[in-house]
Amino acid sequence: MPRINTKYISSPRQQILLGIVLVLFFVFGFGFGIIFPPHPTSTMPLIIKRGTSAESISNQLKVENIIRSRFLFVWATYLGGIHDELAAGRFLFDESISTFGVLRRLTQPQEELSVFIPEGSTIREIEIILRQNNIPSAEFLDSRRYPNVYKEFHPFLEVIPEGQDLEGFLFPDTYRFYEYSSPEEIVDTMLDNFELKLKPFVSDIDASPHSLYEIITMASILEKEVPSADEKAIVSGIMWKRIREGMPLQVDATLFYELGKTSRELTQSDLKNETPYNTYTYQGLPPGPISNPGAESIEATLNPKETPFYFYLSDRDGNTYFSRNFEEHKEKKFKYLR
């Protein structure tokens, strides 16, 4: 600290003013962390969600001892006109830093990444996609497991039975996430999108004899079973009809979801597996969705096409064949799946 030349400070008033200046310098310097900056108590990243106010951010920073004064932090954001420009994402503060250093870090633009989530992706596949796009996603699987955490802001999740996760409700689409977006923020964004994309179907859902959870479960099966919109509508009609008439769905995709196998890998022993996802032995829908369906599959579920068919199969080229009875179905299996 430089020495002060006192020969120009002659009067008591000047000495008092100097004392006040020095006190204010130390008070504000200490409060802003310029002098003896605080040392963070945690080495874990600080997660700030999009839309969080400067006041709430100051509380988070204070709890982790990253800043010394909540009031001075908020005051500085408003004085600088940056109170609504603080970035969302993950921020690592593992060293002592002044409040102004914190503000610089929170106002630096973060890189946005475009992430494509294909229709029919499962939650586990979404986690892999996030990792491949360099978005830290180790906690994503955990963050999506508990629908109760998100029900306050997404009331439609009330339809999910206890014990089931968010499978089916993370809408597949192209998203823009920050490189350090938190798992919770990613889940929230995908749930917001689900709610938005469901709006055109609200009247059909209200008129349906099936619950939203049943609709999404059926749509998730259609997403995995057939490729085109027309075929989805036909298969939707077949499956709802089989349920009405007490016939098992006999869908390979539900077992694939449970056992992690492809249709070609399923064995006769697998077809006897005692799991409610085995739609060969259990009637009705599986316990929950087996993928995250797109709008086309949801629409087909809500608008099934009535046909005389009871069976269908897809060959290795993705072509779908329909049959009126089991004998026809066996003939087509022999013809197209040899």
C-alpha positions as a printed NumPy array, in Angstrom:
array([[  0.   ,   0.   ,   0.   ],
       [  1.481,   3.401,  -1.006],
       [  2.51 ,   5.813,   1.738],
       [  0.347,   8.897,   2.077],
       [  2.086,  12.256,   2.052],
       [  0.536,  13.938,   5.104],
       [  2.023,  17.39 ,   4.584],
       [ -1.017,  18.303,   2.433],
       [ -3.445,  17.117,   5.118],
       [ -3.393,  20.008,   7.483],
       [ -6.828,  20.371,   8.966],
       [ -8.796,  18.012,  11.245],
       [-11.606,  18.029,   8.662],
       [ -9.266,  16.722,   5.959],
       [ -7.992,  14.075,   8.357],
       [-11.571,  12.985,   9.102],
       [-12.399,  12.815,   5.387],
       [ -9.294,  10.773,   4.746],
       [-10.266,   8.443,   7.558],
       [-13.758,   8.024,   6.073],
       [-12.293,   7.309,   2.64 ],
       [ -9.944,   4.689,   4.082],
       [-12.747,   3.05 ,   6.056],
       [-15.006,   2.946,   2.992],
       [-12.153,   1.571,   0.914],
       [-11.593,  -1.268,   3.352],
       [-15.318,  -1.926,   3.875],
       [-16.161,  -2.061,   0.178],
       [-12.868,  -3.694,  -0.754],
       [-13.506,  -6.418,   1.819],
       [-17.198,  -6.706,   0.887],
       [-16.425,  -7.05 ,  -2.816],
       [-13.63 ,  -9.503,  -2.107],
       [-10.951,  -7.25 ,  -3.528],
       [ -9.199,  -7.455,  -0.164],
       [ -8.886, -10.994,   1.216],
       [-11.343, -12.605,  -1.252],
       [-13.49 , -15.394,   0.226],
       [-12.528, -18.995,  -0.398],
       [-15.303, -21.205,  -1.868],
       [-16.449, -24.002,   0.427],
       [-17.165, -26.468,  -2.388],
       [-15.314, -27.679,  -5.47 ],
       [-18.571, -28.798,  -7.113],
       [-19.878, -26.792, -10.112],
       [-22.491, -24.159,  -9.351],
       [-25.616, -24.788, -11.427],
       [-27.567, -21.706, -12.493],
       [-30.813, -22.311, -14.358],
       [-31.963, -20.114, -17.217],
       [-34.142, -17.239, -15.982],
       [-32.76 , -17.214, -12.425],
       [-32.833, -13.705, -10.928],
       [-29.739, -11.854,  -9.73 ],
       [-31.125, -12.056,  -6.183],
       [-31.435, -15.855,  -6.33 ],
       [-27.989, -16.187,  -7.881],
       [-26.527, -14.075,  -5.08 ],
       [-28.064, -16.489,  -2.559],
       [-26.46 , -19.467,  -4.31 ],
       [-23.088, -17.717,  -4.416],
       [-23.294, -16.707,  -0.755],
       [-24.154, -20.227,   0.413],
       [-21.011, -21.538,  -1.304],
       [-18.958, -18.607,   0.092],
       [-18.066, -17.477,  -3.429],
       [-19.109, -13.91 ,  -2.623],
       [-19.022, -12.103,   0.707],
       [-22.067,  -9.831,   0.344],
       [-25.355, -10.629,  -1.38 ],
       [-26.367,  -6.959,  -1.247],
       [-23.178,  -5.706,  -2.911],
       [-23.402,  -8.401,  -5.609],
       [-26.995,  -7.472,  -6.541],
       [-26.206,  -3.756,  -6.268],
       [-23.276,  -4.179,  -8.687],
       [-25.428,  -6.063, -11.228],
       [-28.062,  -3.321, -11.259],
       [-25.482,  -0.523, -11.283],
       [-23.792,  -2.154, -14.258],
       [-27.097,  -2.926, -16.001],
       [-26.319,  -6.655, -16.166],
       [-28.893,  -7.989, -13.689],
       [-30.828,  -9.689, -16.529],
       [-27.747, -10.74 , -18.507],
       [-26.295, -13.293, -16.1  ],
       [-25.697, -16.568, -17.917],
       [-27.207, -19.942, -17.126],
       [-25.146, -23.093, -16.937],
       [-22.468, -24.717, -14.798],
       [-19.762, -22.58 , -13.267],
       [-16.783, -23.841, -11.335],
       [-15.5  , -21.453,  -8.65 ],
       [-12.78 , -23.43 ,  -6.908],
       [-10.422, -20.543,  -6.153],
       [-10.721, -17.242,  -4.315],
       [-12.086, -14.538,  -6.583],
       [-13.507, -11.038,  -6.175],
       [-17.158, -10.221,  -6.792],
       [-16.159,  -8.421,  -9.982],
       [-14.343, -11.551, -11.142],
       [-17.5  , -13.578, -10.457],
       [-19.565, -11.09 , -12.47 ],
       [-17.151, -11.249, -15.396],
       [-17.422, -15.029, -15.441],
       [-21.231, -14.964, -15.205],
       [-21.588, -12.543, -18.112],
       [-19.225, -14.255, -20.533],
       [-21.155, -15.789, -23.466],
       [-21.325, -19.569, -23.302],
       [-21.077, -21.749, -26.37 ],
       [-24.394, -23.21 , -27.511],
       [-24.488, -26.69 , -28.988],
       [-27.15 , -28.007, -31.366],
       [-28.232, -31.47 , -30.231],
       [-30.519, -33.725, -32.286],
       [-32.599, -36.248, -30.316],
       [-34.175, -38.706, -32.811],
       [-37.772, -39.839, -32.426],
       [-37.97 , -43.096, -30.542],
       [-34.836, -42.46 , -28.459],
       [-34.894, -43.921, -24.975],
       [-33.67 , -41.988, -21.968],
       [-30.479, -44.029, -21.906],
       [-29.883, -43.252, -25.58 ],
       [-30.46 , -39.532, -24.924],
       [-27.786, -39.656, -22.227],
       [-25.341, -41.173, -24.746],
       [-26.204, -38.475, -27.327],
       [-25.541, -35.718, -24.778],
       [-22.189, -37.255, -23.911],
       [-21.254, -37.508, -27.602],
       [-22.015, -33.784, -27.938],
       [-19.626, -32.958, -25.082],
       [-22.418, -32.011, -22.698],
       [-21.625, -33.296, -19.19 ],
       [-24.437, -35.785, -18.627],
       [-23.3  , -38.109, -15.866],
       [-26.209, -36.945, -13.707],
       [-28.809, -36.938, -16.496],
       [-30.047, -40.454, -15.833],
       [-30.505, -39.64 , -12.151],
       [-32.19 , -36.295, -12.782],
       [-34.895, -37.845, -14.978],
       [-35.729, -40.691, -12.598],
       [-37.943, -38.74 , -10.263],
       [-41.014, -37.154, -11.904],
       [-42.108, -35.696,  -8.536],
       [-39.219, -33.207,  -8.761],
       [-40.71 , -31.709, -11.944],
       [-44.46 , -31.954, -11.24 ],
       [-44.653, -28.474,  -9.701],
       [-43.851, -26.857, -13.048],
       [-45.206, -29.639, -15.282],
       [-48.594, -30.735, -13.856],
       [-49.214, -33.157, -16.743],
       [-46.628, -35.438, -15.12 ],
       [-49.256, -36.331, -12.504],
       [-50.351, -39.073, -14.925],
       [-47.112, -40.992, -14.353],
       [-47.654, -43.866, -11.902],
       [-45.475, -44.079,  -8.81 ],
       [-42.217, -45.874,  -9.556],
       [-42.099, -44.971, -13.256],
       [-39.636, -42.46 , -14.693],
       [-39.929, -39.779, -17.401],
       [-39.587, -42.176, -20.33 ],
       [-41.995, -41.053, -23.048],
       [-42.193, -37.424, -21.915],
       [-38.797, -36.106, -23.092],
       [-39.841, -34.881, -26.509],
       [-37.447, -35.792, -29.351],
       [-36.354, -32.722, -31.301],
       [-33.354, -30.552, -32.167],
       [-32.309, -28.557, -29.123],
       [-29.783, -25.865, -28.375],
       [-28.101, -26.456, -25.039],
       [-25.22 , -24.633, -23.422],
       [-22.065, -26.667, -23.117],
       [-22.477, -26.61 , -19.345],
       [-26.263, -26.944, -19.17 ],
       [-27.304, -28.794, -16.052],
       [-29.143, -32.137, -16.349],
       [-32.134, -30.545, -14.622],
       [-32.227, -27.716, -17.159],
       [-32.059, -30.187, -20.057],
       [-34.933, -32.222, -18.609],
       [-36.986, -29.043, -17.994],
       [-36.428, -27.88 , -21.57 ],
       [-37.522, -31.211, -23.025],
       [-40.604, -31.329, -20.784],
       [-41.534, -27.782, -21.837],
       [-41.255, -28.882, -25.458],
       [-43.404, -31.964, -24.803],
       [-46.148, -29.767, -23.38 ],
       [-45.904, -27.376, -26.332],
       [-46.039, -30.156, -28.955],
       [-48.99 , -31.799, -27.19 ],
       [-51.228, -28.7  , -27.468],
       [-52.601, -29.529, -30.964],
       [-53.829, -32.866, -29.585],
       [-55.537, -31.619, -26.417],
       [-59.101, -32.003, -27.733],
       [-58.346, -35.499, -29.078],
       [-56.782, -36.494, -25.757],
       [-59.807, -35.215, -23.827],
       [-62.125, -37.188, -26.122],
       [-60.045, -40.373, -25.962],
       [-61.185, -43.29 , -23.786],
       [-57.539, -43.728, -22.817],
       [-55.44 , -41.818, -20.292],
       [-52.537, -39.612, -21.379],
       [-50.12 , -42.17 , -19.947],
       [-51.723, -44.961, -21.998],
       [-51.634, -42.776, -25.099],
       [-47.932, -42.001, -24.703],
       [-47.18 , -45.655, -23.933],
       [-48.933, -46.796, -27.133],
       [-47.255, -44.01 , -29.149],
       [-43.86 , -45.142, -27.853],
       [-44.556, -48.649, -29.186],
       [-45.668, -47.337, -32.588],
       [-42.473, -45.279, -32.763],
       [-40.405, -48.442, -32.433],
       [-42.554, -50.759, -34.53 ],
       [-43.405, -48.989, -37.808],
       [-41.85 , -46.151, -39.829],
       [-44.566, -44.327, -41.788],
       [-47.563, -42.301, -40.609],
       [-50.068, -44.403, -42.6  ],
       [-48.681, -47.669, -41.238],
       [-48.645, -46.273, -37.707],
       [-52.354, -45.474, -37.948],
       [-53.105, -49.028, -39.156],
       [-50.962, -50.648, -36.439],
       [-52.546, -48.346, -33.86 ],
       [-55.954, -49.687, -34.929],
       [-54.681, -53.263, -34.719],
       [-53.22 , -52.872, -31.233],
       [-56.181, -51.018, -29.704],
       [-58.45 , -53.694, -31.219],
       [-56.369, -56.515, -29.78 ],
       [-56.541, -54.894, -26.339],
       [-60.317, -54.458, -26.607],
       [-60.771, -58.1  , -27.58 ],
       [-58.484, -59.428, -24.857],
       [-55.655, -60.492, -27.169],
       [-52.009, -59.97 , -26.175],
       [-50.167, -57.372, -28.231],
       [-47.217, -59.716, -28.951],
       [-44.829, -56.829, -29.644],
       [-41.094, -57.535, -29.833],
       [-40.139, -53.922, -29.085],
       [-41.348, -54.083, -25.476],
       [-39.105, -57.072, -24.765],
       [-36.231, -55.387, -26.551],
       [-36.659, -52.412, -24.229],
       [-36.633, -54.634, -21.149],
       [-33.917, -57.088, -22.172],
       [-31.743, -54.848, -24.35 ],
       [-31.967, -57.181, -27.357],
       [-32.997, -56.703, -30.977],
       [-35.841, -58.658, -32.561],
       [-33.345, -60.952, -34.275],
       [-31.714, -61.754, -30.944],
       [-34.922, -62.684, -29.12 ],
       [-35.139, -66.39 , -28.28 ],
       [-38.083, -68.644, -27.489],
       [-36.951, -68.488, -23.877],
       [-37.142, -64.677, -23.975],
       [-40.734, -64.895, -25.198],
       [-41.599, -66.697, -21.952],
       [-39.782, -64.191, -19.731],
       [-41.847, -63.267, -16.67 ],
       [-41.831, -59.506, -17.036],
       [-44.837, -57.196, -17.492],
       [-42.994, -55.829, -20.546],
       [-43.521, -59.23 , -22.179],
       [-46.599, -58.501, -24.275],
       [-46.619, -62.12 , -25.456],
       [-47.633, -63.374, -22.016],
       [-49.164, -60.239, -20.454],
       [-52.285, -58.686, -21.939],
       [-52.681, -54.966, -22.432],
       [-50.037, -52.265, -22.527],
       [-46.65 , -52.601, -20.812],
       [-46.172, -50.717, -17.503],
       [-44.907, -47.597, -19.252],
       [-43.495, -46.078, -22.466],
       [-40.574, -47.835, -24.131],
       [-39.27 , -44.754, -25.974],
       [-39.88 , -41.05 , -26.408],
       [-42.325, -40.739, -29.326],
       [-42.715, -37.905, -31.8  ],
       [-45.874, -36.067, -32.821],
       [-46.621, -38.436, -35.717],
       [-46.845, -41.453, -33.426],
       [-48.973, -39.571, -30.888],
       [-51.373, -38.527, -33.657],
       [-51.604, -42.116, -34.961],
       [-52.35 , -43.349, -31.438],
       [-55.196, -40.867, -31.113],
       [-56.55 , -41.538, -34.61 ],
       [-56.276, -45.297, -35.205],
       [-57.356, -46.621, -38.578],
       [-59.94 , -49.391, -38.418],
       [-59.094, -52.319, -40.702],
       [-59.9  , -56.049, -40.838],
       [-56.301, -56.808, -39.831],
       [-55.198, -58.39 , -36.55 ],
       [-51.532, -59.06 , -37.295],
       [-48.589, -57.276, -38.888],
       [-44.874, -57.88 , -39.425],
       [-41.936, -55.913, -40.794],
       [-39.253, -57.402, -43.006],
       [-35.558, -56.588, -42.833],
       [-35.997, -53.733, -45.314],
       [-38.619, -52.018, -43.158],
       [-41.642, -53.032, -45.248],
       [-44.778, -53.814, -43.231],
       [-47.26 , -56.577, -44.099],
       [-50.728, -56.986, -42.603],
       [-52.828, -60.115, -42.064],
       [-56.455, -60.797, -41.172],
       [-55.752, -63.979, -39.221],
       [-52.951, -66.051, -37.749],
       [-52.744, -68.4  , -40.763],
       [-52.102, -65.473, -43.102],
       [-49.595, -64.112, -40.612],
       [-47.659, -67.402, -40.534],
       [-47.547, -67.523, -44.33 ],
       [-46.145, -64.003, -44.516],
       [-43.577, -64.739, -41.815],
       [-42.376, -67.717, -43.853],
       [-42.335, -65.663, -47.035],
       [-40.764, -62.412, -45.829],
       [-38.676, -63.366, -42.797],
       [-36.84 , -66.433, -44.086]])
